[in-house]
Amino acid sequence: MGEVFLTNAKFIILFLTLVIYILILIAFNKARSKYSGGKIGDVINLILITVILLFVADYVRLLDQFINENIVFTIQTLFKAIALSFLAYGGVRIAGKN
């Protein structure tokens, strides 16, 4: 019973985060078409790519049935680090533009 509850809770949480990711992607995709070009367009693209990388990091958890938990955790951590590094590097690059 406990394992079934954890599995169901896991999928409910993943479903709710999926809905949030989709809402974020839709909102920023609409904003990207409205504010294309310039620094605002660059920031929107930066946010979209970061959200996609964080989405992948969150959904790597689904592979824990097929891959060792330590490997899944490592992949998840790498994607989160890549997303934050990309955001930091892109932010510095955008801030440095005239």
QUIURLIN-V20221 format. One record per backbone hydrogen bond with DSSP energy under -1.0 kcal/mol. CO is the residue of the C=O (numbers start at 1). NH is the residue of the N-H. If there is no record, write none. Layout:
BEGIN
CO|NH ; CO|NH
END
This chain:
BEGIN
1|5 ; 2|6 ; 3|7 ; 4|8 ; 5|9 ; 6|10 ; 7|11 ; 8|12 ; 9|13 ; 10|14 ; 11|15 ; 12|16 ; 13|17 ; 14|18 ; 15|19 ; 16|20 ; 17|21 ; 18|22 ; 19|23 ; 20|24 ; 21|25 ; 22|26 ; 23|27 ; 24|28 ; 25|29 ; 26|30 ; 27|31 ; 28|32 ; 29|33 ; 30|34 ; 31|35 ; 37|41 ; 38|42 ; 39|43 ; 40|44 ; 41|45 ; 42|46 ; 43|47 ; 44|48 ; 45|49 ; 46|50 ; 47|51 ; 48|52 ; 49|53 ; 50|54 ; 51|55 ; 52|56 ; 53|57 ; 54|58 ; 55|59 ; 59|62 ; 60|63 ; 61|64 ; 63|66 ; 63|67 ; 68|72 ; 69|73 ; 70|74 ; 71|75 ; 72|76 ; 73|77 ; 74|78 ; 75|79 ; 76|80 ; 77|81 ; 78|82 ; 79|83 ; 80|84 ; 81|85 ; 82|86 ; 83|87 ; 84|88 ; 85|89 ; 86|90 ; 87|91 ; 88|92 ; 89|93 ; 90|94 ; 91|95 ; 92|96 ; 94|97
END
